[in-house]
Amino acid sequence: MTAEGFLEGRRLQMARGVLLQCIMGGYPPARFYGSDDGDLALVPDPAHIHRLPWSKQPRAFAICDADELTGESSRLSTRGQLKAVIARYAALGLAPVVATELEFFIFAPNSDPTQPFLPPVGLDGRREEGHSAFSVSSNNGLRPFFSEVYECMAALGLPRDTFMHEMGISQFEINLLHGDPLLLADQTFLFKHLLKEVALKHGLTVVCMAKPLAHTPGNSMHIHQSIVEIGTGRNVFSDQDGQPTATFRYFIGGQQAGMADFTALFAPNVNSYQRLCHPFASPNNACWSHDNRAAGLRIPVSSPVARRVENRLPGADANPYLAIAASLAAGLYGIENELEPSEPIQGEFDVPDNLSLPCTLHAALERLKRSQLAKELFGKEFIEGYIASKTMELTSFLDEITPWERRVLAAQA
């Protein structure tokens, strides 16, 4: 939209079906988004209108809500779903607090998708070979890129906690500061866009898919969650003596009750399960533990005021609005129904059958299809539309024959 049209308050409308567009560009049948495929209004959030610092031509970026023309939030909008979950907490006098950890790879340009990604050539003229994890000099070869990323984050008002080189070759992680869930989802979304745009300027490719390289850790988007009392700011996961509360236990119980049903929301793509089924600290289970990275739900070491639950299932490919909404909705369900969690696990452990999760997109979508809990918390329209879109993507994937199949199976009798 032109700046003049935006400043005049001209309404931008969009077909409802666009919210269910699959990643290849197609749409499920119109019955999933209203047979008429009528319009929605895109309503900009005044707090999120940003001048884009990496663009030579003056441009701005506005994060919008997708509202029905009658004024209410569209049930197909993932941002609207998150706002609804936050409102349900507020009705109880509670406010969730979250932080996200986002991992990503930086690669050289890759114009041939049949070839593996390669790390970029750094300032020293060499490609990283995997010796830089957690090193103090690990991003020196990409210093111009990271310098502009930091500058752009500051210009957009995106506060960062820590940046580090992760375990994978040319893999990095940012920890965003904790705060309001909607704000953190907006910041995570905007940061991913920033990364890709700045990378293009520097002749690089940023990849947030869950598992871009074989035999290498994948990209996660861990979600740290706590709940405070509105007005006092007290963390309701800790009592006056600093001990865990019943609310803390119930929140974990709700997370466990929802993780299998919601796996397709946390791991939305075929490739998501490559990360989960070849785990490098990417657990595919609903166990919980004190500071054990093999558990899907980890309780980090912290002071009582910072007691929180880390959901380690979502990948960096997940929609941040939907992943945060699903995780918080499950926790609230546990609080409202006083669900007790399983016993915590420590050390090496075998996952009980009742705490295992789907390990393929097909299995996850079938579980979501049967979930009354998902329809109760997010509405039948959203869940059925989401499944229809993701089923199209799965079918498209299954329509292709992979190099592995040609290499290994062609010679079989």
Secondary structure, DSSP 8 states (H G I E B T S, - for coil): --HHHHHTT--EEEEGGGGG--TTS----GGGS-TT--EEEEEEEEEEEEE-TT-SS--EEEEEEEEETTSSB-TT-HHHHHHHHHHHHHTTTEEEEEEEEEEEEEE-----TTS-----B-TTS-B--S--TT-TTTTGGGHHHHHHHHHHHHHHT--EEEEEE-SSTTEEEEEE--B-HHHHHHHHHHHHHHHHHHHHHTT-EEE--S--STTS---BEEEEEEEEETTT--BTTB-TTS-B-HHHHHHHHHHHHHHTTTHHHHS-STTHHHHHHS-SS---B--EEES-TTSSEEE----GGG--EEE---BTTS-HHHHHHHHHHHHHHHHHHT--------SS----GGGB---SHHHHHHHHHH-HHHHHHH-HHHHHHHHHHHHHHHHHHHTS--HHHHHHHTT--
